[in-house]
């Protein structure tokens, strides 16, 4: 089970399922002055504010990476997934086609938009998707006999950055407009932009090749 640390409020909810399945490894992260720093020492991100406080789930994900999500009682979820990856001669867009799009299709997500960007940190692919029943919260009781609440659909913005031989997937989502919890004043695009603005890649020294005897 994922480790859950409550910054404020109740225990955390499951992380956004469309992005990855993770395995827990106990490392030490830090969150000071509203800024979360990964235990890998490779990124930090400002913890989004919320009237109900944010709950955080942490995972050791792909090799050399670390993943964290922040969820609140408004059914908003922010997510960072990090993995060590050398693209070689492959473009980031081609990598996304192979490693991200199949996951979205498996979740029956509808891709509403996609664009490629060039930033000071590196190439970026930005997407907007709608994931059926993908929210970390729901309403009522399940009609399929499984019991429990039926999850809301999830309107998600995804920002995939390649920098310093690592891939970072940042995401922000909330139930779409028209649902019981889809009446937030902040749009998905604005929420993702604010989250990305508070994200920072920490320079990692390159390993020097071992000296020959």
C-alpha positions in Angstrom: 0.0 0.0 0.0 1.2 3.5 -0.6 2.6 5.6 2.2 0.3 8.4 3.2 1.3 11.5 5.0 -1.4 14.0 5.9 -0.3 17.5 5.5 -3.7 18.4 6.9 -6.9 16.5 7.1 -7.8 12.8 6.7 -5.7 10.0 5.1 -4.9 10.2 1.5 -6.9 8.7 -1.4 -5.5 6.5 -4.2 -3.3 8.2 -6.8 -4.4 8.9 -10.3 -4.6 5.5 -11.8 -4.1 6.5 -15.4 -0.5 7.6 -14.8 1.2 4.6 -13.2 1.2 1.8 -10.7 3.9 2.2 -8.1 5.7 0.2 -5.4 6.5 1.7 -2.0 10.0 2.2 -0.9 10.6 4.0 2.4 12.7 7.1 1.7 12.6 10.5 3.4 11.0 13.4 1.6 10.6 16.9 3.1 7.9 19.5 3.0 8.9 22.9 4.4 7.2 26.3 3.9 4.7 24.7 1.6 7.4 23.2 -0.8 7.8 19.5 -1.2 11.2 18.1 -2.0 11.6 14.6 -3.3 13.9 12.2 -1.4 15.7 11.6 -4.7 16.8 15.2 -4.5 15.9 15.8 -8.1 12.7 17.9 -7.9 10.7 20.1 -5.7 7.2 21.4 -6.0 5.0 23.9 -4.2 2.2 22.1 -2.4 -1.2 23.4 -3.7 -3.3 25.3 -1.2 -6.7 24.1 -0.2 -9.3 25.1 2.4 -9.5 21.5 3.6 -5.7 20.9 3.5 -3.8 18.5 1.2 -3.2 14.9 1.8 0.0 13.5 0.2 0.7 9.9 -1.1 4.3 9.0 -1.9 5.7 6.2 -4.0 9.1 4.9 -5.2 8.1 4.5 -8.8 10.1 3.8 -11.9 13.9 3.2 -11.5 15.6 6.1 -10.0 12.3 8.1 -9.7 9.8 9.2 -7.2 6.1 9.9 -7.4 3.9 12.0 -5.2 0.2 13.1 -5.3 -1.7 15.7 -3.4 -5.5 15.3 -2.9 -8.1 17.4 -1.1 -11.8 17.2 -0.1 -12.8 19.1 -3.2 -11.8 16.0 -5.2 -8.8 17.8 -6.7 -5.7 15.9 -7.3 -2.2 17.0 -8.3 0.4 14.5 -9.3 4.2 14.3 -10.1 5.7 11.1 -11.6 9.5 11.0 -12.1 11.5 8.4 -14.0 15.1 8.2 -15.2 15.0 7.9 -19.0 17.4 8.5 -21.9 15.6 9.3 -25.1 18.6 9.0 -27.3 17.5 9.9 -30.8 13.8 9.5 -29.9 11.6 12.5 -29.6 9.5 13.1 -26.5 6.4 12.9 -28.6 7.3 9.5 -29.9 8.1 8.3 -26.3 4.6 9.5 -25.2 3.0 7.6 -28.1 4.6 4.3 -26.8 4.5 4.8 -23.0 1.6 7.1 -22.2 -1.0 6.8 -24.9 -1.6 3.0 -24.4 -2.2 3.7 -20.6 -4.7 6.3 -21.4 -6.5 4.0 -23.9 -6.5 1.2 -21.4 -8.3 3.6 -19.0 -10.7 4.5 -21.8 -9.6 8.1 -21.5 -10.7 10.5 -24.2 -7.8 12.8 -25.4 -9.4 16.2 -25.8 -6.2 18.1 -26.9 -2.4 17.5 -27.3 0.4 19.8 -28.2 4.2 19.8 -28.2 6.1 22.7 -26.6 9.7 23.8 -26.3 10.7 25.2 -22.9 13.9 26.4 -21.2 14.0 23.1 -19.2 13.4 20.9 -22.2 10.7 19.5 -24.6 7.2 19.2 -23.3 4.0 17.4 -24.3 0.9 18.8 -22.8 -2.5 17.0 -23.0 -6.0 17.4 -21.7 -7.9 14.1 -21.1 -11.2 13.0 -19.7 -11.0 9.7 -17.7 -14.3 7.9 -17.2 -14.8 7.2 -13.4 -11.2 8.2 -12.8 -11.7 10.6 -9.9 -10.4 9.9 -6.4 -13.9 10.4 -5.1 -17.5 9.6 -6.0 -21.1 9.8 -5.0 -24.0 7.4 -4.1 -23.6 3.6 -4.1 -22.4 1.5 -7.0 -25.1 0.1 -9.3 -23.0 -2.8 -10.5 -23.2 -4.6 -7.1 -19.6 -3.9 -6.2 -20.6 -1.6 -3.4 -19.2 1.8 -2.4 -19.3 5.1 -4.2 -19.3 5.4 -7.9 -16.2 7.6 -8.9 -16.8 10.8 -10.8 -15.3 11.2 -14.3 -12.0 13.0 -14.1 -11.0 16.0 -16.2 -7.2 16.0 -16.3 -4.4 18.2 -17.6 -1.1 16.4 -18.1 2.3 18.1 -18.6 5.2 15.8 -19.6 8.7 17.3 -19.4 12.0 15.8 -20.5 14.9 17.3 -18.6 18.4 16.1 -17.4 17.7 12.6 -18.7 14.6 12.3 -16.7 10.9 12.4 -17.6 8.5 14.3 -15.3 4.8 13.9 -15.6 2.8 16.5 -13.8 -1.0 16.3 -13.7 -3.9 18.1 -12.2 -7.5 16.9 -12.3 -11.0 17.5 -10.9 -14.5 16.3 -11.8 -15.8 18.0 -15.0 -18.3 20.9 -15.0 -21.8 19.7 -14.4 -21.0 17.1 -11.8 -21.7 17.7 -8.1 -18.0 18.7 -7.5 -17.3 20.2 -10.9 -18.2 23.8 -9.9 -14.7 24.9 -9.0 -13.8 28.5 -9.9 -10.4 27.3 -11.2 -10.3 25.5 -14.5 -8.2 22.4 -15.2 -5.8 24.3 -17.5 -5.3 27.1 -14.9 -4.8 24.6 -12.1 -2.2 22.7 -14.1 -0.4 25.9 -15.1 -0.2 27.0 -11.5 1.1 23.6 -10.4 3.8 23.6 -13.2 4.8 27.1 -12.2 5.6 25.8 -8.7 7.6 22.9 -10.0 11.4 23.0 -10.1 14.0 20.5 -11.4 17.0 20.3 -9.2 20.4 20.1 -11.0 21.9 16.6 -10.6 25.7 16.3 -11.0 26.6 13.8 -13.8 28.4 10.7 -12.6 32.1 10.8 -13.7 33.3 7.6 -15.4 35.6 5.5 -13.3 39.3 6.2 -13.8 41.2 3.5 -15.6 43.7 1.7 -13.5 
